[in-house]
Amino acid sequence: MRVRADKSLGQHFLTNPELLAKIAAASESGAGDVVLEIGPGPGALTTALLDTGATVVAIERDARMLTGLERQFAGRDFIVVNGDALEMDWHALVAPWVALGRRWRVVGNIPYYITSPLLEKALTAPFPASVTYLVQKEVADRVVAPAGHDDFGALSIGIQAVAAAHRGFVVGRGAFTPPPKVDSAVLHLIPRAVPLVAGDQVPAFRRLVTSLFSYRRKRMQRALREATGVDAETAAAQLEAAGISPDVRPEVVGVEEWVRLLGVVRSLVVGR
């Protein structure tokens, strides 16, 4: 199917069969799985996913694609739904298959400009078996960065608290039509069986981490004071209770330490 990419939707089509097969393999999709594909576009990645033996339920916002997708995959285990992926209930879409005991996964060559909300959406309990996105390489590097690395930040912590994150192979900008200005990379996430942060605490956790990282060049005691409004003595006591030195900066504090800090200061961030 030949359709011109719509820049307003952040479309960059990938058509290389070998790269698409590698992405499908990286997603670990296979027979018996149901894959929720975000933004199938002209269906190139969809083909690779169907070839693994998985069922594909696709969400496509661009109405121009619908008829072509339905014709292209007629008779195959494929359904396409027209709509905005950020506004749809993903769990409801895969519920008929999940009720039969089938695993579900999320896969997509997604628009760069909505990467963060699509990551957040995918990591909303009950979790899929895995999430595999083709994203901006810089974003993938940030997601998988360890504490103390220059790329480590609020995004790293928010995702690593609920999932194991792996950066796969890089896809150069020249592989896309039209080519974006940056390279991409495969990001593969496997949700933790027991997240470090309970589902009902995730919003408060994200608020805490994001607010302190807005002071990332300050030491933790000062950052905590600025972010929550407590005095220096209280901030020092809270950090001590969480096992965090008041003199380090946010980017060197590990994920588990951030989780402990949430337990100490949760009353200050819940409901904000």
PyMOL commands that set and color helices and strands:
alter all, ss='L'
color gray80, all
select helices_A, chain A and resi 7-9+17-26+44-50+63-72+90-98+112-122+137-144+154-160+173-175+199-213+220-228+232-241+250-252+255-269
alter helices_A, ss='H'
color red, helices_A
select strands_A, chain A and resi 13-14+34-38+55-60+78-82+104-109+130-136+163-171+176-177+184-191
alter strands_A, ss='S'
color yellow, strands_A
deselect
rebuild
show_as cartoon
